[in-house]
Amino acid sequence: PRNIADSTPGTLDGAVLSVLIHRYECFQAGPFACAENEAVLEHLRAALAAILARAKERAGRGVLGTNTK
């Protein structure tokens, strides 16, 4: 978790998904557009939405950034 002593810094999963979403949006805006890329985008967006929903729910309970369930 973030902000915990001895935690390992790194990139958050949502940030990685956002980079991938941007990459596939660029593919879709150019000569590499295809149905498969659109399917990838759909699933990446769904994954990001799930991560954000989980974070919002955990923040609402006051346990975001902790090892508490």
C-alpha positions, -999 to +999 in steps of 0.1 A: +000+000+000+010+036-005+021+058+024+032+028+045+067+026+059+089+002+039+064+001+010+079-003-025+073+026-048+061+019-083+035+026-109-001+022-101-021-003-122-045+024-133-017+045-147-004+015-167-039+009-181-043+046-190-011+044-210-023+013-228-057+029-235-039+060-250-017+037-271-047+018-286-067+049-291-038+062-312-037+029-332-074+033-338-070+069-350-045+058-376-038+032-403-037+003-377-074+006-367-091-028-365-118-047-347-093-065-325-078-032-313-113-019-305-119-051-284-087-045-266-098-009-258-132-021-246-116-045-221-089-020-210-115+006-203-136-019-183-105-029-163-097+007-155-134+014-145-133-016-122-100-004-106-114+031-101-147+018-087-128-004-062-106+026-052-137+048-047-154+021-026-122+017-004-118+054+000-154+056+011-146+031+038-114+049+048-092+019+039-077+030+006-039+027+008-039+002+036-038-036+040-072-035+055-100-055+037 
